[in-house]
Amino acid sequence: MKKYLILKAVIICLFSINQSYAQQKNWYKGNLHTHSYWSDGDEFPEMIMEWYKDRDYQFVALSDHNIIAEGVKAKMVPQEPLYEKAFAEYLDKYGEDWINYRKTEKGIQVQLKTLQEFRPLFEEDGKFMIFKAEEVTSYLDNKAVHMGAINIEEVIKPKDGENIVELIQNNLDAIIEHGENTGRPVLQHLNHPNFTYAISAEDIKQLDGERFFEVFNGHPYVNNYGDSIHDSTEEMWDQVNIAYHAMKKPLLLGIATDDSHHYHKFGSQWSNAGRGWVEVRASELTPEAIIEAMQKGDFYASTGVELSDVNFQDHTLSIKIREKKDVHYEIRFIGVKEGSLKSEVLQITEGSEASFNIPENVLFVRAKIVSDKLKKNPYREGDTEVAWTQPVTRN
């Protein structure tokens, strides 16, 4: 009997340990908006994946315009010393056996490697993953509408519309339908709404099924901060969520991305890698786990600030920062009170951690963490590193 009780206790202990490990979650860093020579980027996908993996990203979505890295596509290397040198470095790293190219009168023509070909070079279980993705790109007159489609099976053809709202909705529906038809989780996000000032908060309010948008995008032409007559993307975010809350829709969630295009020219006039990303708290590094966590809002967007914990329990949003030496942090809790038509800063805490209990008269709250550390190679000169958590409600 005694042996039986001991054995039973051991089994219960082992089961508890296994349950604890099963429920353990980790933070995974990733960029969901990346371009290559497959569309209008200026680098080979292998070199891009290497850049991100070497800098401790755990996932990347290669999201070229209306194409995925499949089939046969050749690229003429621009006849500029900078790009010819970059090709020589690519050739030196991967070798003649890997790269299929030829020299012509118009320059060097290179056959691009497909995702199926280069994926095995980089992916490692639990360490690095590449999403098959596309930036579904469509236009209405001179207005550009770009939408990220992450973890897709095949190219999603862009849809038209009689107006901006209809155009976005038609493409959103096509991306959702693709996920339903393929039986795989697909993440969709509305990209850089202020690019060509094509999309307003009023447009986004009218959409059905929109869950994610870029609150920050690293491309120099996307107008993150708005201007004298256009709201910033952060202001748009709150305006949309006031409407979504009233309509009892799920709140819109904000991501940060690079929208990287330029890998050889650097500065605020170029769209460089390393400007914006998401940190996702998930059970494992798989497409299913990452997308599930993001759909639950278990992630934050960042341009440099790192968080060790984000917790929402008993109506209280708590933030803990992974501090950097000699950096000062300000945690701003931003929300909207009942009856108000705009957001406001409800509490400011200086330091590395803070909590905010949501009053009954506040519709939703999110946190913005602002540091005094200047961002290296910023979107705009003078930018400091920041992070945004996702909005939460009392209910």
C-alpha positions as CSV (number, residue, x, y, z in Angstrom):
1,M,0.0,0.0,0.0
2,K,2.8,2.4,0.9
3,K,4.6,1.7,-2.4
4,Y,1.3,2.3,-4.2
5,L,0.9,5.7,-2.6
6,I,4.5,6.7,-3.3
7,L,4.1,5.6,-7.0
8,K,0.8,7.6,-7.2
9,A,2.5,10.7,-5.7
10,V,5.3,10.4,-8.3
11,I,2.9,10.1,-11.2
12,I,0.9,13.1,-10.0
13,C,4.1,15.1,-9.6
14,L,5.3,14.2,-13.1
15,F,1.9,15.1,-14.5
16,S,1.9,18.5,-12.8
17,I,5.4,19.2,-14.1
18,N,4.4,18.2,-17.6
19,Q,1.3,20.4,-17.4
20,S,3.5,23.3,-16.2
21,Y,5.8,22.9,-19.2
22,A,2.9,22.5,-21.6
23,Q,1.5,25.8,-20.4
24,Q,4.8,27.6,-20.4
25,K,5.0,30.4,-23.0
26,N,7.9,32.3,-24.4
27,W,8.3,35.6,-26.2
28,Y,9.1,35.4,-29.9
29,K,10.3,38.3,-32.0
30,G,9.2,38.7,-35.6
31,N,8.8,41.0,-38.6
32,L,5.6,40.5,-40.6
33,H,6.3,42.8,-43.5
34,T,9.4,42.2,-45.6
35,H,10.3,42.7,-49.3
36,S,12.9,41.1,-51.5
37,Y,13.9,40.9,-55.2
38,W,10.8,38.9,-55.7
39,S,9.0,42.3,-55.9
40,D,10.4,45.7,-55.1
41,G,13.0,44.9,-52.5
42,D,16.7,45.2,-53.4
43,E,18.1,42.0,-51.9
44,F,18.1,38.2,-52.4
45,P,15.8,36.4,-49.9
46,E,18.6,34.3,-48.5
47,M,20.6,37.4,-47.5
48,I,17.5,38.9,-45.9
49,M,16.6,35.8,-43.9
50,E,20.2,35.6,-42.7
51,W,20.1,39.3,-41.6
52,Y,17.1,38.7,-39.4
53,K,18.2,35.3,-38.0
54,D,21.6,36.7,-37.1
55,R,19.9,39.5,-35.1
56,D,17.8,37.1,-33.0
57,Y,14.5,37.3,-34.7
58,Q,12.5,34.1,-34.4
59,F,10.1,34.6,-37.3
60,V,9.9,36.6,-40.5
61,A,7.1,36.9,-43.1
62,L,8.4,37.4,-46.7
63,S,5.5,39.4,-48.0
64,D,6.2,40.6,-51.5
65,H,3.6,42.4,-53.6
66,N,1.0,40.1,-55.2
67,I,3.5,37.2,-55.4
68,I,5.0,34.5,-53.2
69,A,8.5,33.0,-53.7
70,E,7.4,30.2,-56.0
71,G,8.0,29.2,-59.6
72,V,10.6,30.7,-61.9
73,K,11.6,34.3,-61.6
74,A,14.8,36.0,-62.8
75,K,16.2,39.3,-61.6
76,M,18.6,41.7,-63.4
77,V,21.0,43.0,-60.8
78,P,21.0,46.8,-61.1
79,Q,24.1,48.1,-62.9
80,E,25.4,50.1,-60.0
81,P,28.6,49.3,-58.2
82,L,26.7,49.0,-54.9
83,Y,24.5,46.2,-56.2
84,E,27.1,44.5,-58.2
85,K,29.3,44.3,-55.1
86,A,26.3,42.9,-53.2
87,F,25.8,40.2,-55.8
88,A,29.5,39.3,-55.6
89,E,29.1,38.9,-51.8
90,Y,26.0,36.8,-52.3
91,L,27.9,34.6,-54.8
92,D,30.9,34.3,-52.5
93,K,28.7,33.2,-49.6
94,Y,26.4,30.7,-51.4
95,G,28.6,29.6,-54.3
96,E,28.3,28.7,-57.9
97,D,26.5,25.4,-57.2
98,W,23.7,27.2,-55.4
99,I,23.3,30.3,-57.6
100,N,22.1,30.1,-61.2
101,Y,23.1,33.2,-63.1
102,R,24.4,34.5,-66.3
103,K,26.2,37.6,-67.6
104,T,24.5,39.5,-70.4
105,E,25.0,42.8,-72.2
106,K,22.4,44.4,-69.8
107,G,24.1,43.0,-66.7
108,I,23.9,40.0,-64.4
109,Q,20.7,38.0,-64.5
110,V,20.0,35.8,-61.5
111,Q,17.4,33.1,-61.0
112,L,15.8,33.7,-57.6
113,K,15.5,30.9,-55.2
114,T,12.1,29.8,-54.1
115,L,10.8,29.6,-50.5
116,Q,10.9,25.8,-50.8
117,E,14.6,26.0,-51.7
118,F,15.9,28.5,-49.2
119,R,13.6,27.7,-46.2
120,P,15.6,24.6,-45.1
121,L,18.8,26.8,-44.9
122,F,17.3,28.8,-42.1
123,E,14.4,27.2,-40.3
124,E,15.1,25.4,-37.0
125,D,12.5,24.1,-34.6
126,G,11.9,26.5,-31.8
127,K,14.6,28.9,-33.1
128,F,13.6,30.4,-36.5
129,M,10.5,30.2,-38.8
130,I,9.6,31.7,-42.1
131,F,6.0,32.5,-42.9
132,K,4.7,32.1,-46.5
133,A,3.1,35.5,-47.0
134,E,2.0,38.1,-49.5
135,E,1.3,41.8,-49.5
136,V,-2.0,41.9,-51.3
137,T,-1.7,45.2,-53.2
138,S,-4.5,47.1,-55.0
139,Y,-5.3,50.6,-56.0
140,L,-8.2,52.9,-56.5
141,D,-7.2,55.8,-58.7
142,N,-4.0,57.1,-56.9
143,K,-4.9,55.5,-53.6
144,A,-2.9,52.5,-52.5
145,V,-4.3,49.7,-50.3
146,H,-1.9,47.1,-49.1
147,M,-2.9,44.2,-46.9
148,G,-0.7,41.6,-45.3
149,A,-1.7,38.0,-45.7
150,I,0.4,35.8,-43.4
151,N,0.6,31.9,-43.6
152,I,-1.1,31.5,-46.9
153,E,-1.0,28.5,-49.2
154,E,-1.0,30.3,-52.6
155,V,-1.2,33.8,-54.1
156,I,-4.3,35.7,-53.3
157,K,-5.3,37.9,-56.3
158,P,-6.1,41.5,-55.3
159,K,-9.8,42.6,-55.6
160,D,-11.3,45.8,-56.9
161,G,-13.9,48.0,-55.3
162,E,-16.0,51.1,-56.2
163,N,-14.6,52.9,-53.2
164,I,-11.9,52.5,-50.6
165,V,-14.1,50.7,-48.0
166,E,-15.4,48.3,-50.6
167,L,-12.0,47.6,-51.9
168,I,-10.5,46.9,-48.5
169,Q,-13.5,44.7,-47.5
170,N,-13.3,42.7,-50.7
171,N,-9.6,41.9,-50.2
172,L,-10.2,41.3,-46.5
173,D,-13.0,38.8,-47.4
174,A,-10.7,37.1,-49.9
175,I,-7.9,36.6,-47.3
176,I,-10.4,35.3,-44.7
177,E,-11.9,32.9,-47.3
178,H,-8.5,31.7,-48.3
179,G,-7.9,30.6,-44.7
180,E,-11.3,28.9,-44.5
181,N,-10.7,27.1,-47.7
182,T,-7.2,25.9,-46.9
183,G,-8.0,25.0,-43.3
184,R,-5.0,26.9,-42.0
185,P,-4.8,29.9,-39.7
186,V,-4.2,33.1,-41.7
187,L,-3.3,36.4,-40.2
188,Q,-4.4,39.5,-42.0
189,H,-3.3,43.0,-41.3
190,L,-4.1,46.4,-42.9
191,N,-0.8,48.1,-43.8
192,H,0.3,51.7,-43.4
193,P,-3.1,53.4,-43.7
194,N,-1.5,56.8,-44.1
195,F,0.4,55.8,-47.2
196,T,-0.9,58.2,-49.9
197,Y,-3.4,59.0,-47.1
198,A,-5.6,56.4,-48.7
199,I,-7.4,55.1,-45.7
200,S,-9.0,57.1,-42.9
201,A,-10.3,56.0,-39.5
202,E,-13.8,56.4,-40.8
203,D,-13.0,53.9,-43.5
204,I,-11.7,51.3,-41.0
205,K,-14.7,51.7,-38.8
206,Q,-17.0,50.5,-41.6
207,L,-15.1,47.2,-42.1
208,D,-16.2,43.8,-40.9
209,G,-13.6,41.4,-39.7
210,E,-10.6,43.7,-39.5
211,R,-8.5,42.8,-36.5
212,F,-5.0,44.1,-37.1
213,F,-3.3,47.2,-38.6
214,E,0.1,48.7,-38.6
215,V,0.4,51.4,-35.9
216,F,4.0,51.7,-36.9
217,N,5.7,51.0,-40.3
218,G,9.3,51.7,-41.0
219,H,9.0,53.0,-44.5
220,P,9.7,56.7,-44.9
221,Y,6.7,57.4,-47.0
222,V,3.9,56.1,-44.8
223,N,3.2,59.1,-42.7
224,N,3.0,57.4,-39.3
225,Y,2.7,60.7,-37.5
226,G,0.1,62.3,-39.9
227,D,0.2,66.0,-40.6
228,S,-1.7,69.2,-40.0
229,I,-4.9,67.7,-41.5
230,H,-4.4,64.0,-41.1
231,D,-4.4,62.0,-37.8
232,S,-1.4,59.9,-36.9
233,T,-1.9,56.1,-37.0
234,E,-1.9,56.0,-33.2
235,E,-4.8,58.5,-33.1
236,M,-6.6,56.5,-35.8
237,W,-6.2,53.4,-33.7
238,D,-8.1,54.9,-30.8
239,Q,-10.7,56.5,-33.0
240,V,-11.5,53.1,-34.6
241,N,-11.6,51.3,-31.3
242,I,-14.1,53.8,-29.9
243,A,-16.4,52.8,-32.7
244,Y,-15.6,49.1,-32.5
245,H,-16.4,49.1,-28.8
246,A,-19.7,50.8,-29.4
247,M,-20.6,48.3,-32.1
248,K,-19.4,45.4,-29.8
249,K,-16.8,44.4,-32.3
250,P,-13.4,42.9,-31.3
251,L,-10.9,45.8,-30.7
252,L,-8.4,46.6,-33.5
253,L,-4.9,45.4,-32.6
254,G,-1.7,47.2,-33.5
255,I,1.5,45.8,-34.9
256,A,4.9,47.3,-35.8
257,T,6.8,46.3,-38.9
258,D,9.9,47.1,-41.0
259,D,8.3,47.1,-44.4
260,S,11.9,46.6,-45.4
261,H,12.9,47.2,-49.0
262,H,16.4,48.6,-48.9
263,Y,19.3,46.6,-47.6
264,H,22.3,48.5,-49.0
265,K,21.4,52.2,-48.7
266,F,20.8,53.4,-45.1
267,G,19.1,56.4,-43.5
268,S,15.7,57.8,-42.8
269,Q,15.0,58.2,-46.6
270,W,15.3,54.5,-47.1
271,S,13.1,51.6,-45.9
272,N,15.6,49.6,-43.8
273,A,15.3,46.5,-41.7
274,G,15.3,46.6,-37.9
275,R,12.8,49.5,-37.3
276,G,9.7,47.8,-36.0
277,W,8.6,44.3,-34.9
278,V,6.2,42.4,-32.8
279,E,7.0,40.3,-29.7
280,V,4.5,37.4,-29.4
281,R,4.0,35.3,-26.3
282,A,3.2,31.9,-27.5
283,S,3.4,28.2,-26.4
284,E,5.7,27.3,-29.3
285,L,7.2,28.7,-32.5
286,T,4.7,27.4,-35.0
287,P,2.4,29.3,-37.4
288,E,-0.6,28.1,-35.5
289,A,0.7,29.1,-32.1
290,I,2.0,32.5,-33.2
291,I,-1.3,33.4,-35.0
292,E,-3.4,32.1,-32.1
293,A,-1.5,34.2,-29.6
294,M,-1.8,37.3,-31.8
295,Q,-5.5,36.8,-32.3
296,K,-5.8,36.7,-28.5
297,G,-3.9,40.0,-28.3
298,D,-1.0,38.3,-26.5
299,F,1.7,40.4,-28.1
300,Y,3.2,43.9,-28.2
301,A,4.6,46.1,-30.9
302,S,8.0,47.7,-30.5
303,T,10.7,49.8,-32.1
304,G,13.2,48.9,-29.4
305,V,11.7,48.8,-26.0
306,E,11.6,45.2,-24.6
307,L,9.0,44.0,-22.1
308,S,9.5,41.1,-19.7
309,D,5.8,40.8,-18.9
310,V,2.5,42.2,-19.9
311,N,-0.4,41.0,-17.7
312,F,-4.1,41.8,-17.5
313,Q,-6.0,40.4,-14.6
314,D,-8.8,41.6,-12.4
315,H,-9.3,44.7,-14.5
316,T,-5.6,45.7,-14.0
317,L,-3.0,46.1,-16.8
318,S,0.5,45.6,-15.5
319,I,3.7,46.2,-17.4
320,K,7.3,45.2,-16.7
321,I,10.2,46.4,-18.8
322,R,13.4,44.6,-19.6
323,E,15.6,47.5,-18.7
324,K,18.6,48.7,-20.6
325,K,21.5,50.4,-18.7
326,D,21.2,54.2,-18.4
327,V,17.8,54.3,-20.2
328,H,14.9,56.2,-18.7
329,Y,11.3,54.9,-19.3
330,E,7.9,56.4,-19.1
331,I,4.9,54.1,-19.1
332,R,1.7,55.9,-20.3
333,F,-1.7,54.3,-19.9
334,I,-3.9,55.6,-22.6
335,G,-7.6,55.1,-22.7
336,V,-11.1,56.5,-23.5
337,K,-13.7,57.5,-21.0
338,E,-17.4,56.9,-21.5
339,G,-18.9,59.6,-23.5
340,S,-15.6,60.9,-24.8
341,L,-14.8,61.0,-28.5
342,K,-11.0,60.9,-28.1
343,S,-8.4,59.1,-26.1
344,E,-6.3,60.6,-23.3
345,V,-3.4,59.7,-21.1
346,L,-4.9,58.4,-17.8
347,Q,-1.7,57.7,-15.9
348,I,2.0,58.2,-16.3
349,T,4.6,56.2,-14.4
350,E,8.3,56.7,-14.6
351,G,10.4,53.5,-14.1
352,S,10.5,49.9,-15.2
353,E,7.1,48.7,-14.1
354,A,3.6,50.0,-13.5
355,S,0.0,48.9,-13.1
356,F,-3.3,50.6,-13.9
357,N,-6.7,49.5,-12.7
358,I,-9.3,50.3,-15.3
359,P,-12.2,52.3,-13.8
360,E,-15.7,51.4,-14.6
361,N,-16.1,54.6,-16.7
362,V,-13.2,53.8,-19.1
363,L,-14.0,51.9,-22.3
364,F,-10.5,50.5,-23.0
365,V,-6.9,51.0,-22.1
366,R,-3.5,50.4,-23.8
367,A,0.0,51.2,-22.7
368,K,2.7,53.1,-24.6
369,I,6.2,52.8,-23.2
370,V,8.5,55.6,-24.2
371,S,12.2,55.6,-23.6
372,D,14.8,58.3,-23.9
373,K,17.1,56.0,-25.9
374,L,17.5,57.3,-29.4
375,K,16.5,54.8,-32.1
376,K,19.4,53.7,-34.3
377,N,18.6,54.3,-38.0
378,P,15.1,55.6,-37.1
379,Y,12.0,56.1,-39.1
380,R,12.4,59.8,-38.4
381,E,15.4,61.6,-37.0
382,G,15.1,62.1,-33.3
383,D,12.8,59.1,-32.7
384,T,13.4,57.2,-29.5
385,E,12.6,53.6,-28.8
386,V,9.0,52.8,-27.9
387,A,6.6,50.0,-27.4
388,W,2.8,49.6,-27.6
389,T,0.7,47.0,-25.8
390,Q,-2.7,46.0,-27.0
391,P,-6.0,47.6,-25.8
392,V,-8.0,45.8,-23.2
393,T,-11.4,46.3,-21.7
394,R,-12.9,45.6,-18.3
395,N,-15.3,43.0,-19.8
